Amino acid sequence: MANKIKLDHTDLDHAAFVQRMRELSTALSGAGVFAPLAPKLTPFNALVDALVAKITAVGVAEQGLKQAMTELGTARVSVEEGARGLANASEAETTDAALLQSGGWHLRASTHGPVGPMTAPQNVSCSGGDQDGEVDASFDPVEGRQTYLGQHATSPTGPWTQFYVGKKSSCTASGLVAGQLYYFRFAAVGAAGQGPWSDPASKRAT
């Protein structure tokens, strides 16, 4: 066990860790007193190269997952909009409760009419996430909503990227560039369709 050497690299992030290992290998190979370590440096450098390859692979996988989640959210919204269209068409054929239920529809327990257009979510707030590249966001719940949509952008005018589809008025955006300033906006979707987008809130990713 090393007694005098301080192994101060264990808490570094991956990029800083790789840089530190490269610097260490270069220094050891250039110092004559450590010439006997030369046979150990070749396999050590190979281990560092393998780590870099894994870091790159994980980055590619994370980008692929982010894209897949965006596509999943878009597909879910498309199906929900299709179901709303079928519901409207079904009610155009009949408003009889028994007949509607025979078509597989669940009916509202309330005697009130359909909820009107959604309002924009209010009081959007953002804070740094627990992990690098994350931002936590929350907003006031919108009454009558069926789901929420969330988008982020690096400019207050877009282009916007959808990252959230869900029923909770809080969520976490991940896979962002650490230190980059992002803008976030949300909209509620109800029986009458999607409401307007909220005013954007901004936060730098952790």
N, CA, C and O of each residue as an XYZ file, in Angstrom:
824
protein
N       0.835     -1.192      0.000
C       0.000      0.000      0.000
C       0.869      1.242      0.000
O       1.847      1.324      0.744
N       0.510      2.220     -0.845
C       1.282      3.455     -0.900
C       1.124      4.220      0.403
O       0.010      4.426      0.885
N       2.272      4.646      0.980
C       2.237      5.377      2.243
C       2.402      6.870      2.071
O       1.771      7.655      2.780
N       3.253      7.273      1.128
C       3.506      8.698      0.943
C       2.720      9.286     -0.224
O       2.425     10.481     -0.243
N       2.388      8.451     -1.187
C       1.661      8.944     -2.363
C       0.191      9.126     -2.015
O      -0.448      8.230     -1.464
N      -0.331     10.295     -2.345
C      -1.743     10.613     -2.113
C      -2.536     10.260     -3.370
O      -2.353     10.880     -4.418
N      -3.401      9.281     -3.264
C      -4.241      8.884     -4.405
C      -5.479      9.783     -4.432
O      -6.552      9.405     -3.962
N      -5.301     10.975     -4.989
C      -6.353     11.991     -4.932
C      -7.208     12.031     -6.199
O      -7.842     13.046     -6.487
N      -7.227     10.930     -6.958
C      -7.959     10.925     -8.221
C      -9.281     10.164     -8.139
O     -10.048     10.149     -9.101
N      -9.549      9.539     -7.005
C     -10.703      8.636     -6.940
C     -12.035      9.367     -7.043
O     -13.030      8.766     -7.450
N     -12.079     10.648     -6.685
C     -13.340     11.394     -6.711
C     -13.517     12.228     -7.981
O     -14.493     12.969     -8.105
N     -12.580     12.111     -8.919
C     -12.678     12.875    -10.161
C     -13.758     12.294    -11.063
O     -14.045     11.098    -11.012
N     -14.364     13.165    -11.904
C     -15.295     12.628    -12.894
C     -14.491     11.890    -13.969
O     -13.260     11.932    -13.972
N     -15.192     11.222    -14.871
C     -14.498     10.352    -15.818
C     -13.469     11.103    -16.663
O     -12.345     10.635    -16.843
N     -13.861     12.276    -17.181
C     -12.961     13.022    -18.064
C     -11.699     13.455    -17.322
O     -10.588     13.298    -17.828
N     -11.881     14.005    -16.111
C     -10.737     14.463    -15.326
C      -9.879     13.278    -14.878
O      -8.655     13.387    -14.795
N     -10.528     12.149    -14.591
C      -9.794     10.952    -14.176
C      -8.896     10.449    -15.297
O      -7.730     10.129    -15.067
N      -9.442     10.377    -16.517
C      -8.638      9.925    -17.662
C      -7.466     10.870    -17.888
O      -6.343     10.423    -18.121
N      -7.725     12.183    -17.822
C      -6.657     13.164    -18.021
C      -5.553     12.984    -16.975
O      -4.365     13.051    -17.291
N      -5.969     12.755    -15.715
C      -4.986     12.569    -14.644
C      -4.160     11.308    -14.875
O      -2.953     11.313    -14.634
N      -4.790     10.226    -15.340
C      -4.054      8.985    -15.593
C      -3.078      9.151    -16.756
O      -1.970      8.615    -16.720
N      -3.493      9.899    -17.796
C      -2.583     10.162    -18.913
C      -1.368     10.955    -18.421
O      -0.230     10.651    -18.778
N      -1.626     11.971    -17.599
C      -0.524     12.792    -17.071
C       0.416     11.941    -16.225
O       1.636     12.087    -16.304
N      -0.156     11.053    -15.417
C       0.655     10.196    -14.555
C       1.539      9.269    -15.385
O       2.722      9.114    -15.085
N       0.976      8.649    -16.428
C       1.749      7.746    -17.279
C       2.871      8.484    -17.976
O       3.993      7.985    -18.065
N       2.563      9.692    -18.478
C       3.586     10.486    -19.164
C       4.720     10.856    -18.223
O       5.892     10.779    -18.592
N       4.368     11.262    -16.998
C       5.388     11.663    -16.031
C       6.275     10.484    -15.632
O       7.493     10.623    -15.525
N       5.659      9.333    -15.414
C       6.437      8.159    -15.011
C       7.377      7.697    -16.121
O       8.507      7.289    -15.855
N       6.905      7.762    -17.368
C       7.750      7.312    -18.475
C       8.889      8.283    -18.751
O       9.893      7.906    -19.357
N       8.740      9.541    -18.308
C       9.783     10.533    -18.576
C      10.772     10.709    -17.452
O      11.770     11.411    -17.610
N      10.515     10.083    -16.315
C      11.412     10.212    -15.166
C      12.316      8.983    -15.092
O      11.837      7.858    -14.947
N      13.633      9.210    -15.195
C      14.584      8.108    -15.256
C      14.527      7.170    -14.074
O      14.738      5.966    -14.221
N      14.241      7.714    -12.894
C      14.231      6.871    -11.709
C      13.161      5.784    -11.785
O      13.256      4.751    -11.121
N      12.113      6.042    -12.629
C      11.013      5.080    -12.743
C      11.117      4.220    -14.005
O      10.137      3.602    -14.421
N      12.316      4.183    -14.617
C      12.501      3.385    -15.831
C      12.112      1.917    -15.632
O      11.573      1.308    -16.557
N      12.367      1.327    -14.456
C      11.962     -0.082    -14.271
C      10.442     -0.302    -14.373
O       9.986     -1.439    -14.502
N       9.663      0.786    -14.316
C       8.208      0.632    -14.391
C       7.696      0.565    -15.822
O       6.506      0.347    -16.051
N       8.607      0.754    -16.797
C       8.188      0.790    -18.206
C       7.337     -0.415    -18.607
O       6.331     -0.231    -19.292
N       7.698     -1.648    -18.207
C       6.859     -2.802    -18.601
C       5.441     -2.743    -18.036
O       4.520     -3.349    -18.583
N       5.274     -2.002    -16.927
C       3.945     -1.897    -16.329
C       3.093     -0.810    -16.994
O       1.864     -0.857    -16.934
N       3.753      0.171    -17.630
C       3.020      1.291    -18.211
C       2.238      0.889    -19.459
O       1.153      1.413    -19.715
N       2.794     -0.043    -20.233
C       2.086     -0.454    -21.460
C       0.720     -1.059    -21.150
O      -0.274     -0.622    -21.732
N       0.628     -2.052    -20.252
C      -0.715     -2.567    -19.925
C      -1.574     -1.539    -19.199
O      -2.797     -1.544    -19.339
N      -0.937     -0.648    -18.418
C      -1.712      0.396    -17.747
C      -2.356      1.328    -18.769
O      -3.531      1.673    -18.645
N      -1.588      1.734    -19.778
C      -2.130      2.602    -20.828
C      -3.249      1.906    -21.590
O      -4.213      2.543    -22.015
N      -3.111      0.582    -21.761
C      -4.168     -0.174    -22.434
C      -5.450     -0.160    -21.603
O      -6.550     -0.094    -22.151
N      -5.300     -0.221    -20.276
C      -6.476     -0.140    -19.401
C      -7.149      1.223    -19.518
O      -8.376      1.314    -19.538
N      -6.350      2.274    -19.595
C      -6.903      3.627    -19.745
C      -7.627      3.746    -21.084
O      -8.709      4.328    -21.162
N      -7.027      3.195    -22.130
C      -7.679      3.223    -23.450
C      -9.018      2.488    -23.415
O      -9.997      2.933    -24.015
N      -9.050      1.367    -22.710
C     -10.297      0.593    -22.603
C     -11.348      1.391    -21.846
O     -12.528      1.359    -22.195
N     -10.921      2.107    -20.811
C     -11.860      2.956    -20.063
C     -12.425      4.049    -20.955
O     -13.626      4.317    -20.920
N     -11.575      4.682    -21.753
C     -12.035      5.732    -22.667
C     -13.066      5.172    -23.641
O     -14.068      5.822    -23.941
N     -12.811      3.962    -24.131
C     -13.759      3.338    -25.054
C     -15.105      3.102    -24.381
O     -16.152      3.313    -24.993
N     -15.082      2.666    -23.124
C     -16.328      2.435    -22.398
C     -17.067      3.752    -22.144
O     -18.290      3.810    -22.264
N     -16.330      4.801    -21.794
C     -16.953      6.114    -21.570
C     -17.641      6.587    -22.840
O     -18.761      7.096    -22.800
N     -16.950      6.412    -23.982
C     -17.532      6.806    -25.267
C     -18.792      6.000    -25.566
O     -19.795      6.545    -26.026
N     -18.728      4.694    -25.298
C     -19.882      3.821    -25.568
C     -21.083      4.208    -24.710
O     -22.221      4.202    -25.180
N     -20.819      4.543    -23.451
C     -21.914      4.952    -22.564
C     -22.526      6.266    -23.046
O     -23.743      6.442    -23.003
N     -21.677      7.188    -23.506
C     -22.190      8.453    -24.019
C     -23.102      8.247    -25.218
O     -24.152      8.880    -25.331
N     -22.689      7.355    -26.111
C     -23.524      7.056    -27.285
C     -24.838      6.419    -26.853
O     -25.901      6.749    -27.378
N     -24.755      5.491    -25.879
C     -25.963      4.817    -25.396
C     -26.912      5.810    -24.735
O     -28.127      5.716    -24.912
N     -26.367      6.763    -23.971
C     -27.208      7.755    -23.305
C     -27.918      8.631    -24.327
O     -29.090      8.967    -24.155
N     -27.206      9.003    -25.399
C     -27.840      9.802    -26.439
C     -28.946      9.013    -27.124
O     -30.011      9.546    -27.437
N     -28.669      7.713    -27.352
C     -29.690      6.870    -27.964
C     -30.907      6.725    -27.069
O     -32.040      6.749    -27.550
N     -30.677      6.573    -25.750
C     -31.791      6.460    -24.812
C     -32.593      7.749    -24.761
O     -33.823      7.716    -24.711
N     -31.905      8.883    -24.772
C     -32.603     10.170    -24.757
C     -33.490     10.310    -25.982
O     -34.636     10.749    -25.878
N     -32.962      9.937    -27.147
C     -33.749     10.010    -28.376
C     -34.927      9.054    -28.314
O     -36.036      9.393    -28.726
N     -34.676      7.838    -27.789
C     -35.750      6.848    -27.687
C     -36.858      7.318    -26.756
O     -38.036      7.104    -27.041
N     -36.491      7.962    -25.637
C     -37.487      8.459    -24.696
C     -38.305      9.578    -25.321
O     -39.513      9.666    -25.102
N     -37.644     10.441    -26.107
C     -38.361     11.509    -26.796
C     -39.363     10.923    -27.791
O     -40.507     11.368    -27.883
N     -38.899      9.910    -28.536
C     -39.786      9.268    -29.515
C     -40.932      8.538    -28.818
O     -42.057      8.527    -29.320
N     -40.654      7.932    -27.670
C     -41.696      7.258    -26.899
C     -42.762      8.255    -26.458
O     -43.959      7.994    -26.575
N     -42.307      9.410    -25.945
C     -43.255     10.423    -25.509
C     -44.112     10.936    -26.651
O     -45.320     11.127    -26.504
N     -43.474     11.157    -27.791
C     -44.205     11.638    -28.964
C     -45.231     10.607    -29.424
O     -46.359     10.955    -29.774
N     -44.827      9.325    -29.421
C     -45.751      8.258    -29.831
C     -46.924      8.159    -28.874
O     -48.057      7.941    -29.302
N     -46.660      8.321    -27.562
C     -47.733      8.254    -26.566
C     -48.733      9.388    -26.783
O     -49.943      9.167    -26.752
N     -48.227     10.599    -27.003
C     -49.116     11.736    -27.231
C     -49.946     11.530    -28.496
O     -51.128     11.871    -28.532
N     -49.320     10.968    -29.537
C     -50.045     10.729    -30.788
C     -51.201      9.757    -30.580
O     -52.297      9.967    -31.099
N     -50.948      8.675    -29.806
C     -52.012      7.701    -29.547
C     -53.106      8.328    -28.689
O     -54.291      8.094    -28.925
N     -52.712      9.128    -27.688
C     -53.711      9.784    -26.850
C     -54.581     10.724    -27.675
O     -55.794     10.788    -27.474
N     -53.964     11.452    -28.602
C     -54.743     12.334    -29.467
C     -55.671     11.523    -30.368
O     -56.799     11.934    -30.637
N     -55.181     10.350    -30.839
C     -56.025      9.486    -31.646
C     -57.217      8.972    -30.862
O     -58.324      8.887    -31.393
N     -56.991      8.622    -29.575
C     -58.084      8.144    -28.729
C     -59.106      9.247    -28.478
O     -60.310      8.990    -28.450
N     -58.623     10.482    -28.296
C     -59.562     11.606    -28.119
C     -60.409     11.798    -29.372
O     -61.600     12.096    -29.290
N     -59.770     11.620    -30.545
C     -60.515     11.735    -31.797
C     -61.589     10.668    -31.906
O     -62.701     10.939    -32.359
N     -61.249      9.435    -31.484
C     -62.235      8.358    -31.508
C     -63.366      8.628    -30.519
O     -64.527      8.328    -30.799
N     -63.022      9.195    -29.362
C     -64.054      9.513    -28.373
C     -65.013     10.564    -28.921
O     -66.230     10.432    -28.785
N     -64.468     11.599    -29.535
C     -65.322     12.644    -30.113
C     -66.214     12.071    -31.212
O     -67.391     12.417    -31.310
N     -65.638     11.181    -32.047
C     -66.415     10.577    -33.127
C     -67.501      9.661    -32.580
O     -68.601      9.591    -33.128
N     -67.180      8.950    -31.478
C     -68.174      8.068    -30.872
C     -69.353      8.871    -30.328
O     -70.505      8.472    -30.493
N     -69.067     10.003    -29.681
C     -70.146     10.830    -29.143
C     -70.927     11.506    -30.257
O     -72.079     11.893    -30.058
N     -70.315     11.654    -31.427
C     -71.055     12.204    -32.557
C     -72.073     11.196    -33.080
O     -73.080     11.574    -33.678
N     -71.800      9.897    -32.848
C     -72.728      8.853    -33.269
C     -73.868      8.679    -32.272
O     -75.021      8.488    -32.657
N     -73.527      8.750    -30.970
C     -74.545      8.584    -29.930
C     -74.041      9.156    -28.621
O     -72.839      9.170    -28.356
N     -74.983      9.634    -27.794
C     -74.640     10.088    -26.448
C     -75.258      9.172    -25.400
O     -75.185      9.458    -24.205
N     -75.866      8.073    -25.840
C     -76.462      7.118    -24.922
C     -75.358      6.411    -24.137
O     -74.441      5.841    -24.728
N     -75.446      6.446    -22.807
C     -74.389      5.918    -21.949
C     -74.143      4.436    -22.191
O     -72.998      3.996    -22.291
N     -75.237      3.660    -22.286
C     -75.082      2.217    -22.464
C     -74.399      1.891    -23.785
O     -73.544      1.007    -23.852
N     -74.784      2.614    -24.840
C     -74.175      2.367    -26.144
C     -72.699      2.756    -26.144
O     -71.868      2.058    -26.724
N     -72.379      3.871    -25.492
C     -70.975      4.281    -25.412
C     -70.148      3.242    -24.657
O     -69.020      2.936    -25.043
N     -70.717      2.704    -23.581
C     -70.004      1.684    -22.814
C     -69.848      0.399    -23.621
O     -68.876     -0.336    -23.444
N     -70.809      0.128    -24.508
C     -70.691     -1.074    -25.338
C     -69.516     -0.956    -26.304
O     -68.989     -1.961    -26.782
N     -69.114      0.276    -26.582
C     -67.951      0.505    -27.438
C     -66.645      0.484    -26.674
O     -65.587      0.785    -27.229
N     -66.717      0.125    -25.385
C     -65.494      0.007    -24.588
C     -65.101      1.268    -23.848
O     -64.067      1.293    -23.181
N     -65.915      2.332    -23.952
C     -65.569      3.602    -23.310
C     -65.930      3.589    -21.823
O     -66.959      3.042    -21.427
N     -65.070      4.197    -21.013
C     -65.376      4.469    -19.616
C     -65.991      5.857    -19.555
O     -65.460      6.793    -20.153
N     -67.095      6.004    -18.845
C     -67.805      7.276    -18.814
C     -67.465      8.053    -17.548
O     -67.080      7.488    -16.524
N     -67.622      9.358    -17.654
C     -67.372     10.238    -16.520
C     -68.421      9.987    -15.439
O     -69.605      9.813    -15.727
N     -67.956      9.973    -14.185
C     -68.889      9.820    -13.080
C     -69.660     11.108    -12.842
O     -70.803     11.087    -12.385
N     -69.015     12.241    -13.161
C     -69.650     13.538    -12.938
C     -70.717     13.793    -13.990
O     -70.627     13.305    -15.117
N     -71.739     14.574    -13.601
C     -72.790     14.954    -14.539
C     -72.439     16.228    -15.280
O     -73.185     16.669    -16.154
N     -71.301     16.825    -14.934
C     -70.885     18.052    -15.597
C     -70.357     17.735    -16.995
O     -69.974     16.598    -17.272
N     -70.337     18.707    -17.849
C     -69.825     18.565    -19.208
C     -68.322     18.399    -19.209
O     -67.693     18.466    -18.153
N     -67.730     18.183    -20.383
C     -66.285     17.994    -20.485
C     -65.521     19.210    -19.978
O     -65.966     20.351    -20.108
N     -64.369     18.935    -19.404
C     -63.491     20.022    -18.969
C     -63.062     20.842    -20.177
O     -62.720     20.285    -21.221
N     -63.079     22.156    -20.039
C     -62.737     23.042    -21.151
C     -61.241     23.077    -21.411
O     -60.483     22.277    -20.861
N     -60.825     24.015    -22.257
C     -59.402     24.116    -22.597
C     -58.535     24.286    -21.350
O     -58.923     24.966    -20.401
N     -57.386     23.676    -21.365
C     -56.456     23.757    -20.251
C     -55.810     25.142    -20.177
O     -55.621     25.809    -21.195
N     -55.480     25.554    -18.973
C     -54.703     26.774    -18.788
C     -53.220     26.410    -18.765
O     -52.860     25.249    -18.572
N     -52.374     27.402    -18.962
C     -50.931     27.155    -18.920
C     -50.485     26.914    -17.487
O     -50.949     27.611    -16.584
N     -49.598     25.946    -17.244
C     -49.051     25.753    -15.898
C     -48.388     27.033    -15.387
O     -47.724     27.744    -16.142
N     -48.573     27.310    -14.118
C     -48.033     28.519    -13.514
C     -46.899     28.188    -12.543
O     -46.768     27.062    -12.064
N     -46.088     29.211    -12.271
C     -45.011     29.125    -11.269
C     -44.035     27.982    -11.553
O     -43.717     27.185    -10.670
N     -43.569     27.919    -12.799
C     -42.546     26.923    -13.149
C     -41.242     27.305    -12.450
O     -40.784     28.443    -12.554
N     -40.663     26.371    -11.755
C     -39.383     26.615    -11.083
C     -38.436     25.460    -11.364
O     -38.864     24.316    -11.519
N     -37.137     25.769    -11.428
C     -36.128     24.762    -11.758
C     -34.990     24.829    -10.750
O     -34.668     25.899    -10.234
N     -34.391     23.692    -10.477
C     -33.233     23.619     -9.593
C     -32.279     22.554    -10.125
O     -32.656     21.717    -10.946
N     -31.048     22.598     -9.650
C     -30.056     21.642    -10.100
C     -30.419     20.223     -9.695
O     -30.918     19.999     -8.593
N     -30.171     19.263    -10.580
C     -30.483     17.870    -10.285
C     -29.427     17.218     -9.409
O     -28.409     17.825     -9.077
N     -29.689     15.973     -9.042
C     -28.761     15.236     -8.184
C     -27.536     14.750     -8.941
O     -26.470     14.573     -8.350
N     -27.680     14.532    -10.254
C     -26.586     14.005    -11.063
C     -26.135     15.042    -12.083
O     -26.860     15.994    -12.371
N     -24.932     14.853    -12.629
C     -24.439     15.737    -13.673
C     -25.395     15.702    -14.860
O     -25.903     14.643    -15.228
N     -25.635     16.874    -15.458
C     -26.493     16.942    -16.630
C     -27.971     16.834    -16.308
O     -28.756     16.451    -17.175
N     -28.374     17.160    -15.085
C     -29.783     17.079    -14.705
C     -30.310     18.417    -14.210
O     -29.564     19.226    -13.658
N     -31.606     18.643    -14.413
C     -32.332     19.785    -13.854
C     -33.679     19.269    -13.365
O     -34.385     18.577    -14.099
N     -34.039     19.607    -12.118
C     -35.355     19.270    -11.571
C     -36.307     20.438    -11.824
O     -35.938     21.595    -11.624
N     -37.513     20.142    -12.257
C     -38.491     21.180    -12.559
C     -39.825     20.848    -11.897
O     -40.169     19.677    -11.737
N     -40.580     21.887    -11.511
C     -41.905     21.692    -10.932
C     -42.769     22.895    -11.273
O     -42.260     23.948    -11.657
N     -44.084     22.730    -11.131
C     -45.025     23.801    -11.438
C     -46.340     23.505    -10.734
O     -46.547     22.400    -10.233
N     -47.229     24.493    -10.695
C     -48.514     24.303    -10.045
C     -49.378     23.342    -10.862
O     -49.428     23.454    -12.087
N     -50.060     22.397    -10.203
C     -50.942     21.475    -10.933
C     -52.061     22.231    -11.665
O     -52.516     23.282    -11.214
N     -52.488     21.676    -12.793
C     -53.583     22.254    -13.577
C     -54.810     21.359    -13.408
O     -54.755     20.165    -13.702
N     -55.908     21.929    -12.939
C     -57.114     21.156    -12.683
C     -57.691     20.592    -13.976
O     -57.796     21.293    -14.982
N     -58.062     19.321    -13.932
C     -58.692     18.685    -15.083
C     -57.741     18.131    -16.112
O     -58.180     17.604    -17.135
N     -56.456     18.234    -15.871
C     -55.491     17.761    -16.865
C     -55.500     16.249    -16.940
O     -55.792     15.569    -15.957
N     -55.178     15.730    -18.110
C     -54.982     14.298    -18.299
C     -53.503     13.941    -18.260
O     -53.127     12.873    -17.775
N     -52.671     14.833    -18.768
C     -51.226     14.627    -18.746
C     -50.541     15.970    -18.958
O     -51.181     16.963    -19.303
N     -49.238     15.980    -18.746
C     -48.428     17.176    -18.967
C     -47.369     16.873    -20.027
O     -46.935     15.732    -20.190
N     -46.973     17.910    -20.733
C     -45.847     17.836    -21.662
C     -44.775     18.802    -21.185
O     -45.085     19.886    -20.692
N     -43.516     18.411    -21.332
C     -42.402     19.278    -20.963
C     -41.378     19.355    -22.077
O     -41.068     18.349    -22.714
N     -40.850     20.552    -22.313
C     -39.831     20.754    -23.338
C     -38.688     21.590    -22.772
O     -38.880     22.368    -21.837
N     -37.496     21.424    -23.347
C     -36.368     22.276    -22.979
C     -35.663     22.770    -24.234
O     -35.777     22.171    -25.304
N     -34.935     23.869    -24.087
C     -34.188     24.473    -25.195
C     -33.026     25.256    -24.603
O     -33.021     25.571    -23.413
N     -32.051     25.565    -25.432
C     -30.923     26.383    -24.984
C     -31.144     27.861    -25.286
O     -30.276     28.692    -25.019
N     -32.312     28.183    -25.845
C     -32.691     29.563    -26.132
C     -34.154     29.731    -25.726
O     -34.936     28.792    -25.871
N     -34.545     30.915    -25.215
C     -35.940     31.101    -24.796
C     -36.927     31.038    -25.961
O     -38.136     30.944    -25.751
N     -36.407     31.090    -27.190
C     -37.294     31.014    -28.357
C     -37.183     29.673    -29.083
O     -37.744     29.510    -30.166
N     -36.460     28.706    -28.494
C     -36.320     27.390    -29.116
C     -35.080     27.304    -30.003
O     -34.248     28.211    -30.004
N     -34.961     26.212    -30.757
C     -35.932     25.114    -30.935
C     -36.078     24.265    -29.671
O     -35.125     24.091    -28.911
N     -37.289     23.741    -29.461
C     -37.630     23.021    -28.248
C     -37.546     21.506    -28.460
O     -37.870     20.997    -29.533
N     -37.108     20.806    -27.426
C     -37.016     19.348    -27.435
C     -37.909     18.794    -26.331
O     -37.781     19.182    -25.170
N     -38.803     17.896    -26.690
C     -39.683     17.302    -25.683
C     -38.916     16.291    -24.851
O     -38.224     15.434    -25.399
N     -39.032     16.384    -23.513
C     -38.339     15.448    -22.640
C     -39.269     14.836    -21.599
O     -38.872     13.918    -20.881
N     -40.504     15.334    -21.508
C     -41.371     14.821    -20.446
C     -42.794     14.663    -20.937
O     -43.345     15.562    -21.572
N     -43.389     13.516    -20.642
C     -44.821     13.249    -20.790
C     -45.230     12.500    -19.533
O     -44.748     11.393    -19.293
N     -46.104     13.078    -18.733
C     -46.481     12.414    -17.490
C     -47.596     13.143    -16.775
O     -48.037     14.209    -17.204
N     -48.045     12.559    -15.685
C     -49.177     13.094    -14.945
C     -48.762     13.915    -13.726
O     -49.604     14.576    -13.119
N     -47.485     13.885    -13.358
C     -47.013     14.625    -12.190
C     -46.579     16.035    -12.593
O     -46.121     16.269    -13.712
N     -46.736     16.971    -11.646
C     -46.341     18.354    -11.914
C     -44.907     18.607    -11.469
O     -44.550     19.728    -11.105
N     -44.098     17.574    -11.499
C     -42.662     17.696    -11.229
C     -41.949     16.606    -12.013
O     -42.490     15.520    -12.221
N     -40.727     16.907    -12.445
C     -39.992     15.944    -13.257
C     -38.520     16.321    -13.260
O     -38.129     17.363    -12.734
N     -37.711     15.459    -13.859
C     -36.271     15.699    -13.971
C     -35.849     15.563    -15.423
O     -36.146     14.562    -16.075
N     -35.159     16.566    -15.922
C     -34.564     16.495    -17.261
C     -33.141     15.977    -17.105
O     -32.370     16.530    -16.320
N     -32.782     14.939    -17.827
C     -31.455     14.344    -17.726
C     -30.799     14.307    -19.096
O     -31.433     14.591    -20.112
N     -29.526     13.953    -19.110
C     -28.790     13.895    -20.362
C     -28.432     15.257    -20.918
O     -28.125     15.385    -22.103
N     -28.469     16.298    -20.056
C     -28.143     17.648    -20.501
C     -26.639     17.883    -20.410
O     -25.911     17.081    -19.826
N     -26.189     18.972    -20.983
C     -24.769     19.334    -20.918
C     -24.521     20.092    -19.618
O     -25.088     21.163    -19.401
N     -23.682     19.541    -18.766
C     -23.409     20.167    -17.476
C     -22.916     21.605    -17.665
O     -22.039     21.860    -18.490
N     -23.481     22.539    -16.902
C     -23.090     23.942    -16.964
C     -23.810     24.743    -18.031
O     -23.741     25.972    -18.029
N     -24.500     24.072    -18.944
C     -25.229     24.767    -20.013
C     -26.534     25.344    -19.467
O     -27.224     24.694    -18.681
N     -26.871     26.572    -19.888
C     -28.130     27.191    -19.489
C     -29.256     26.645    -20.363
O     -29.169     26.672    -21.591
N     -30.314     26.150    -19.718
C     -31.473     25.612    -20.427
C     -32.744     26.360    -20.025
O     -32.854     26.895    -18.922
N     -33.686     26.378    -20.943
C     -35.005     26.944    -20.692
C     -36.032     25.812    -20.723
O     -35.937     24.896    -21.541
N     -37.013     25.886    -19.820
C     -37.996     24.822    -19.678
C     -39.409     25.398    -19.735
O     -39.678     26.456    -19.164
N     -40.314     24.696    -20.429
C     -41.704     25.103    -20.481
C     -42.591     23.862    -20.444
O     -42.172     22.766    -20.818
N     -43.833     24.060    -19.982
C     -44.747     22.940    -19.799
C     -46.143     23.316    -20.287
O     -46.519     24.488    -20.301
N     -46.899     22.296    -20.684
C     -48.281     22.484    -21.117
C     -49.111     21.337    -20.558
O     -48.617     20.226    -20.366
N     -50.387     21.632    -20.299
C     -51.320     20.613    -19.823
C     -52.188     20.142    -20.985
O     -52.572     20.931    -21.848
N     -52.488     18.855    -20.994
C     -53.359     18.277    -22.011
C     -54.614     17.754    -21.323
O     -54.524     16.984    -20.367
N     -55.789     18.170    -21.808
C     -57.050     17.742    -21.224
C     -57.972     17.174    -22.282
O     -57.547     16.858    -23.394
N     -59.247     17.047    -21.921
C     -60.219     16.469    -22.849
C     -60.373     17.298    -24.106
O     -60.672     16.760    -25.172
N     -60.173     18.601    -23.997
C     -60.313     19.483    -25.149
C     -59.011     19.667    -25.918
O     -58.951     20.448    -26.867
N     -57.962     18.941    -25.506
C     -56.686     19.048    -26.211
C     -55.621     19.742    -25.384
O     -55.804     19.987    -24.191
N     -54.515     20.054    -26.024
C     -53.379     20.681    -25.343
C     -53.643     22.154    -25.102
O     -54.138     22.853    -25.987
N     -53.313     22.630    -23.905
C     -53.409     24.040    -23.578
C     -52.144     24.777    -23.956
O     -51.229     24.177    -24.521
N     -52.068     26.074    -23.656
C     -50.889     26.870    -24.025
C     -49.676     26.506    -23.179
O     -49.796     25.944    -22.090
N     -48.518     26.841    -23.708
C     -47.266     26.597    -22.990
C     -47.095     27.622    -21.876
O     -47.539     28.765    -21.990
N     -46.459     27.204    -20.820
C     -46.145     28.104    -19.720
C     -45.056     29.084    -20.123
O     -44.379     28.895    -21.133
N     -44.895     30.128    -19.330
C     -43.729     30.989    -19.485
C     -42.495     30.156    -19.172
O     -42.514     29.373    -18.223
N     -41.420     30.304    -19.946
C     -40.233     29.466    -19.684
C     -39.487     29.882    -18.423
O     -39.440     31.059    -18.067
N     -38.912     28.899    -17.762
C     -38.018     29.131    -16.635
C     -36.637     28.605    -17.040
O     -36.542     27.673    -17.840
N     -35.595     29.179    -16.507
C     -34.239     28.791    -16.925
C     -33.409     28.290    -15.737
O     -33.623     28.685    -14.591
N     -32.462     27.412    -16.053
C     -31.546     26.886    -15.041
C     -30.368     26.232    -15.734
O     -30.533     25.598    -16.776
N     -29.180     26.379    -15.167
C     -28.004     25.678    -15.704
C     -28.019     24.237    -15.200
O     -28.308     23.984    -14.031
N     -27.709     23.305    -16.080
C     -27.680     21.900    -15.695
C     -26.554     21.655    -14.718
O     -25.490     22.268    -14.812
N     -26.790     20.759    -13.784
C     -25.786     20.417    -12.770
C     -24.517     19.883    -13.429
O     -23.558     19.542    -12.737
